[in-house]
Structure formats: C-alpha cells, structure tokens
Amino acid sequence: MRDSPQLLETVWSWLLADARSARAAEALGISSPALRKRLIRAEQLLERSLLHSPSLSYDLHLAFRALDEIG
C-alpha cells in the first residue's frame, strides 16, 4: 500500500473520520461510493477487512503513528 499515496490518504482520512465513510469522503472531496471502492482496494492489498474488523483499524492507527515518527 506504500506504493499508493492515494490509498494511504484514503485509509488515513477514513481512520481520522472514525470510520465514517461519509465524513471521510467529504474530507477527501470524493463520493462515498468512490471512497468505498478505494477502501475495498486497500482491503485487497492488506488481505484483511477494513470495514468489518475493528482490530485492523487499531493496527492501522498504530502503523500510521509509527510512520509519522520515523518519517
């Protein structure tokens, strides 16, 4: 997913919006269906469910914080 800044931005925005798709889509300036399509693509790359796994959201929060610290 590192090779796709758009997907990183999408997932990060979705996490910042507390997994609320409408808020994340609005923040990104895209439609809710476009956001969902990006999240599904991220799920495929991660081989884990974003939309149905609260533990993955927590894992991703930690990963983004770690990236922020090192980079």
Secondary structure, DSSP 8 states (H G I E B T S, - for coil): -TT-HHHHHHHHHHHHTTT-HHHHHHHHTS-HHHHHHHHHHHHHHHTS-SSS-HHHHHHHHHHHHHHHHH-
